[in-house]
Amino acid sequence: MYDTIPMWRKCVIVFVTSWTTLSACFSSTSLLSATHEIAVDMNTTTEAVSLSTAGLLVAMGLSPLVWSPIASIIGRRMAYIACLGVLFAFTIGAAVAQSMEVFVAMRVLSGLQGCFFHVAGQTILAEYFPPLQRGTATGFFLAGTVLGPPLGPLIAGIMMTYSTWRSVLWLQVVMIGISFLLAVLFVPPTRTDASGFALNMRGRNALVEFDPRPVFQQMMYPNVIFTHLSCGFLSWSQYALLSAPRHILSTRFGLSSPLSSGLFYIAPVTGFLLGTVVGGRYSDMTVCKWIARRGTRLPQDRLNSGMWAFFFFIPAASLIYGWGLECERCSTARAGLALPIVTSFFMAAGLLAAFASLNTYCAEAFPKKRREVIAGKYLVQYVFSAASSAGCVPLIEAIGVGPTATIGVMLVLFAGTLTFLTAKYASSMVEWRDREKSEKRLHSRWPAMLPAESVFPIA
């Protein structure tokens, strides 16, 4: 199946899906450098603007519950294109909004499209790439997902130095328009999609697709919920890194312009890109090593590739970043901007190296339930992202950068522990859950299988 498709076409598909996620994720942080300017223009507070971004992130987490059923009904290709069209329209609405209420509504509604491209993209790659290439392909695909959040405030900070915050939204409109054209040309349908404009299903069967319970039922498997929580804890640290720079630069270094805070993001952008590409490739190498050792492949083998990031790379960089900035005000020997720039690079690289193995595992754990598992992962992940985006700066103001970084490190270590347990015991977890489900089904059926006098004995 994998060998019937030429490599050049696979590479084009990776590029198109990655560019689309870049366009969608760009909006999740692009206005972080513009909170003050938007608040002044809309006659509101910076906290309200930050909450609008948090609302967008929550909506992104919910988007697969809306668009994945639509994809099952009308076909993945048609749903992908339609989703981009709706995102295009709501982004224009946010760009022209004249009141805070309309602006927030357009931003949140645009978020209801964003995360579907993650789920659809990973599903496409799982169909087109064999297991020993899947981690590398996912790493390049995730380049769009992970570059979008740091590139947003970077480019926005530069643009707002010479223009207004609305120009950032118009840039997003152009990016989404390009994604729409690429999707029309290159995004493939699933092998089970009906031809032309015919629907895959109708009536009651179509309505059943909107039932969210299958997504949550997959979370009853310990290996699945452990993986989801690990991604959520990593997302807390990721958005804590992305949400706070302008506040930190202005309070500790006196740099309050959008340009200065925007240029700071060059370091995490580089780290994210390096981490996802190297981490994806290293996860494939880890799978090959375990095949050579055991003779067979297990989906959880690739999780072993992220242990160094969970237990050393991220904690060390985060603690130096947080406590170095905490001591910046009280120490006579100051490292200046070099400290947060260098450590943010290593934090970003470690975070995405850990993410690379987790994302690929979600697409492999249950191939027949791939869509539900990936949708659940992004739901949990973006809830944590929203909480971090809205709460990071207030938390820093309340307890300081150092303690906030320590909380993030504790979450990363907990995520590493959950990932280690999944890598070691995932097969046993699946067997335990399947056995429990079988016993429950048997228990619910046995009264009907016995004679009435056995169920209701007569005294």
C-alpha positions, 0 to 999 in steps of 0.5 A: 500500500505504501509503495504504490505512491511515489515519494515526491507526492508524499513530500508534497502532501507533507508540505501542504498539510504542514503549511495548513497547520502553520496557517491555523496555529499562527493565529493562536499566538500572533496577537500576544505581542499586540495585547496592549495595542488591541486593548487601547484600540478596543477600549478594554483591558489586556487581560480581556485580550488574553482571555480571547486568545485562551478562548480561541485555544479552547475552541481549537481543542474542540474543533475535531469534535465538530469537523471530524464527524463532518469529514466522515459524512462528506469525505475528508478532502471536502471537509478539509477544503470547507474547513479552510473556507470557514476559517478564511471567513472568520479571520476576515471577520476578526480583521474588520471587527470594530467592537471587542464583542465581535472581535472575540466572537470571530476569534473563538469561531475561527478557533473551531476550525484550527485543530481539525487540520492537526487530526486530518494531517496526522491521519493522512501521514499514517495512511501514506507512510510506513511505520519506519518513515512515519516519525520522520514524516510526522516531524516535518509535518509538526514543523508547521504545528510548532512553528506557527505559535512562535512565528506568530508573535515574532512576525506580529512584533515586526509588522506592528512596528510599521503598521497596526495589529489588523495587518497581522490578521490580514496576513493570516487571511493571505496564508489561509487563502494559500492553504485553501488553494493548495488543499484543492490541488493536493489534499487526497481523499480517504480510500473509503470516500464516495466519489464526486460530491456524494455523501458517505452516509446519510440520516441517522448514521450521519447524526451518530458521527457527532456523538463525542463518546467514542473520543472519551471512550478511548481515554479509558485506556491508561496508555491513551490518557497517559499520553494525552496528559503528557501532551497537556503538561508539555503544552503548559510549558510550551505556552508559558514560554510563548505567552510571557516574553513581552511581560518579562522583557518589559519588567526586567529589561525595560524593552516594551516595544512589539519589535523587541518582544517579537525578535525574542521569539527567534530563539524558540522558533529555531529550537522548535524547528530543530527539536521536531525534525531531530526528534521525529528522526530519532524516534524512527531510529529508536523503533529500528533499534527495538526491532533489532533487539526484539525482532518485532515492532510495538507502537510504544517503542518510539516513546523511549526516544523522548526520555532524555528530553523529559528528564534532563533537557527540558528541566535543566533549561527551564530551571536556568531560564526561570531562576536566572530571570528571578535572580536578574533583579537582585544579583549584581552579576547579570547575564542580561538577555543572553540567558533567556535567549539561550535557555529558551532555545534549549527549552523549545528544542527539548519540548518538541523532541518530546512531542515528536514521539508522543504525536506519532504514537497517538497515530499508531496506538489504535489504527482503527480508532486513530481519529478518536485518539488524535482528537482526544489528544488535541482536546486535552492539549489545547485545554492546557494551552488555554490555561497556560496562555491565560494564567501564565503572566498573572502567575508570574506576577503573583509568585515570580518567574522562578517558582512558575518555571518550577511548576512547569518542570514538575509537570514535565517530570510527571509527563515523563513518568507517564510516558515511561510507564506507557513505553514499558507497560502499554501492551499490558494496559491495553490487555487489562482494559480489553479484559475489563470491557469484556467482563462488563459486557458479559456481566450485563448480558448474563441475567438474560442468558439464565432461566427466570427462576435462576435470576429471581429464585422463589423462596 
